[in-house]
Amino acid sequence: DAMVIQNPRYQVTQFGKPVTLSCSQTLNHNVMYWYQQKSSQAPKLLFHYYDKDFNNEADTPDNFQSRRPNTSFCFLDIRSPGLGDAAMYLCATKEVGSGANVLTFGAGSRLTVL
Amino acid sequence: KQEVTQIPAALSVPEGENLVLNCSFTDSAIYNLQWFRQDPGKGLTSLLLIQSSQREQTSGRLNASLDKSSGRSTLYIAASQPGDSATYLCAVLPYSSASKIIFGSGTRLSIRP
């Protein structure tokens, strides 16, 4: 059973047209992450939520935003996608303080910008 | 600043061989190190996690080792199979931030039948 679910798996948008990607988890983990991964590169952390506390990476573009309305859901909003934003977007969760600190990923959402 | 490096970027071996993938990190102050597998166009699947107090972890044909003092980890795959073909990434959880995991860029492994 999938524990971190991302929707949609594939998203095609036009240059400048806003996009929202969603992530839900059944693990009840306190931390949720959004990563951007381009071809043959390491996943790049965009931001993460520790419970309700939002943590933005310094180099995350301003047109990327995130919402976490409750423990189970987290959204990535791209306000005005550019061609350079085409990538795989990965959601991950972790329970900080559990001792195990295992990072669990969803299957990813691949974004294409036309 | 913690940096994670994986060399080589790509590796091709014939089926049946034992192989070792390498991961190095610059700061030994880590909570743990995790190895992931990523199939093309897919998310990451956790393979093994080694806590900082541990030296190795095993799962089936996989064995991961950790040497914090030298900043190195290896992933050993025994009797490789074509189904092992994927990209393998390592990631460390640094003391400096218990929430932020730092990834290497991965080794793309191809097993030739």
Interface residues (C-beta under 8 A of the other chain):
Chain A: Q6 V31 Y33 S40 Q41 A42 P43 L45 H48 Y50 N55 M88 L90 A92 K94 V96 A100 N101 V102 L103 T104 F105 G106 A107 G108 R110
Chain B: V4 A9 Y31 N32 Q34 F36 G41 K42 G43 L44 T45 S46 L49 L89 A91 L93 A98 S99 K100 I101 F103 G104 S105 G106 R108
